[in-house]
Amino acid sequence: MSDINSIKVLYFASLGEEFGIAEEHLTIPRVPFHVSSLKKLLSARGEQWKNRLQASNILCAVNQEVQQGEDIQLNPGDEIAFFPPVTGG
């Protein structure tokens, strides 16, 4: 269930498998809240979360656009996806 101040967080591929969750809705505060703030909040769940989300190769997309850096401001209704790098041929 989502409310007016919630964001949708998606965990793809091995992240979803390791965390045991593919998606969730989180309520964010009404102050500036950035990708870095979200990673810090999620990292407080334990070492596994911290190690994976703080890894330099984890990619983040906000509203289906891959982002560079963690200073992207999040707003209610945003969709944030975390995923490991992918390879293809």
C-alpha positions as CSV (number, residue, x, y, z in Angstrom):
1,M,0.0,0.0,0.0
2,S,1.3,3.5,-0.8
3,D,0.5,6.9,0.7
4,I,0.9,10.4,-0.6
5,N,4.5,10.7,0.7
6,S,5.7,7.3,-0.5
7,I,8.3,6.2,-3.1
8,K,8.5,2.8,-4.8
9,V,11.8,1.1,-4.5
10,L,12.7,-1.8,-6.8
11,Y,15.5,-4.3,-6.3
12,F,16.5,-6.1,-9.5
13,A,18.5,-9.3,-10.3
14,S,20.8,-10.5,-7.5
15,L,19.9,-7.6,-5.2
16,G,16.3,-8.8,-5.0
17,E,17.4,-12.3,-4.4
18,E,19.9,-11.4,-1.7
19,F,17.5,-9.0,0.1
20,G,14.5,-11.3,-0.3
21,I,12.3,-8.6,-1.7
22,A,11.7,-7.3,-5.2
23,E,9.9,-4.1,-4.4
24,E,8.6,-2.0,-1.5
25,H,6.9,1.3,-0.8
26,L,8.6,3.6,1.7
27,T,7.4,6.8,3.2
28,I,9.9,9.7,2.8
29,P,10.1,12.8,4.9
30,R,8.9,16.1,3.5
31,V,12.4,17.6,3.6
32,P,14.9,17.3,0.8
33,F,15.6,13.6,0.5
34,H,18.2,12.3,-1.9
35,V,19.4,9.0,-3.3
36,S,22.2,9.1,-0.7
37,S,19.6,9.5,2.1
38,L,17.7,6.5,0.8
39,K,20.9,4.4,0.6
40,K,21.7,5.4,4.2
41,L,18.2,4.5,5.4
42,L,18.3,1.1,3.7
43,S,21.9,0.4,4.8
44,A,20.7,0.7,8.4
45,R,18.9,-2.7,7.9
46,G,22.2,-4.5,8.2
47,E,25.6,-5.3,6.8
48,Q,24.3,-7.1,3.8
49,W,22.3,-4.1,2.8
50,K,25.1,-1.7,3.5
51,N,27.7,-3.7,1.6
52,R,25.6,-4.2,-1.5
53,L,24.0,-0.7,-1.7
54,Q,27.3,1.1,-1.0
55,A,29.2,-0.9,-3.6
56,S,30.5,1.3,-6.4
57,N,29.1,-0.8,-9.2
58,I,25.5,-0.7,-8.0
59,L,23.4,1.3,-10.5
60,C,20.4,3.4,-9.6
61,A,17.6,4.7,-11.7
62,V,15.0,7.3,-10.7
63,N,11.8,7.1,-12.7
64,Q,13.4,4.8,-15.2
65,E,16.4,7.0,-15.9
66,V,19.8,5.8,-14.8
67,Q,21.4,8.4,-12.5
68,Q,25.1,9.4,-12.0
69,G,25.8,10.4,-8.4
70,E,23.7,10.3,-5.3
71,D,22.6,13.9,-5.0
72,I,19.4,13.4,-7.0
73,Q,16.4,14.6,-5.0
74,L,13.6,12.2,-4.5
75,N,10.0,13.2,-4.4
76,P,6.8,11.4,-3.4
77,G,5.6,9.2,-6.2
78,D,9.1,8.5,-7.5
79,E,10.2,5.0,-8.5
80,I,13.8,4.2,-7.6
81,A,15.4,1.0,-8.8
82,F,18.7,-0.5,-7.7
83,F,20.4,-3.1,-9.9
84,P,23.8,-4.6,-10.4
85,P,25.6,-3.9,-13.7
86,V,24.5,-6.1,-16.5
87,T,26.4,-7.5,-19.5
88,G,25.0,-8.5,-22.8
89,G,26.0,-9.5,-26.2
